[in-house]
Amino acid sequence: MNEETAAPSSTLHLKTERKSLNHLLWFFALVYVVEGLGQIGGLIAQPLNYYLKEVHNWTPVQITAYLTVFNIPWIIKPLYGLISDFIPLFGYRRKSYLLLANVAAMVGFFMVTRLTKPDELIFALMTTAYAMAISSTLCGAVLVENGQRLNESGTFVNQQWLWFNIAAMSAAIGGGQLVQRLAPTGALHSAAAVVGVAPILVIVGTLFLIQEQRTSINVKGMRETLDGLSAAFRRRELWIIAIFIFLYYFSPGLSTPLYFIMTDSLKFSQAYIGSLGAIAAAGWVVGAVVYRRYLKTLTLKHLLNLSIGFGTLATLVYLLLSSEISAALISFCSGLAAMLATVATLTLAADYCPQRAEGFTFAILMSIINLATALADNVGSYLFTHIFKGELAPLVLLSAGFTAFAFVLVPLLRLGNKRQGDPAVTRALEPPPPTKR
């Protein structure tokens, strides 16, 4: 091929990749807007907490235990990834599952609008939790497949969580206003009705923005997937990454204790508590912008260390919580720190997923985060209620200490000067060079 024919071909290839990148960025934006609104921690979060506290007089431990049930679908995410990796549905490994999951989410939320008893609500809310978890898993598989293909894992992770928190800002403000203006039951039902419409965005995005080749169940494809799964379990790096992620995210949770402190001790209005959630989400958004402009070129090791340091400081400043102004500043810093931690850890996870088992492997690592977070939230509420007797300061110090401990774990990852988004799969699976004798 001469230079004259090669140049147009190269230009066409670059244009095709750019178009694919833009479509994917829009797709991830739509999916994570819906995730930000539709998860149990989204628009329905504050109305649900307020409903259980005011109508049923539940304690922090009871509420946290109730909400923990909804983490189960997120903890078993590898199952959805495994099924989609192995079994195409209507000719697609990702698109068909995404469509069905979001239809199920709509059904679940509209069921919530007609229920009041906690034992009845748990079934409808569990339907939405499974649907959101499946949608998130398939979106993660799309991220890994295309992130490794385009060397843009970090960009995609940043895009997802940027839009997740733009939606979370709206959800926090909206949830606070619903609780402030409506009776507890009315606020809960109104939030469910609003969120029930949101999955339409993902349905549209899946149909028009995702390019996926049709496939069918065949022996060769299943063998390739089994090889990918085998590679995942054999790789030392993935085991170390899994342990690191669990320990990084297992710091005693502050969320439910903070809600009770703000409501009962500091006497913040429910609308203002909702606004604090929006301020935290704004911190996430600013973190996404800061990452895109200044941190994208850092090595992955430096980004992880930066996120740990900032996360430790952002936790410690909760010791200064005393007023609405301090709460706003602390919430913003907390959101910014959480964004840096999320981009760093999810980029680490995406870069080390083996091919043909992307959905399963990425889902395992995300499930570890969900498991660690759920356990940490329960431990935090238990310590706050039974050990620290409603005192926040000891819990803050303990949580900050757990976060800081992650510094010790970073060298175990042996990242060297690895760049963000540089797939580690090919390099890690190649046999090592022969040793010199």
Beta strands, then each sheet from edge to edge (+ up, - down):
end
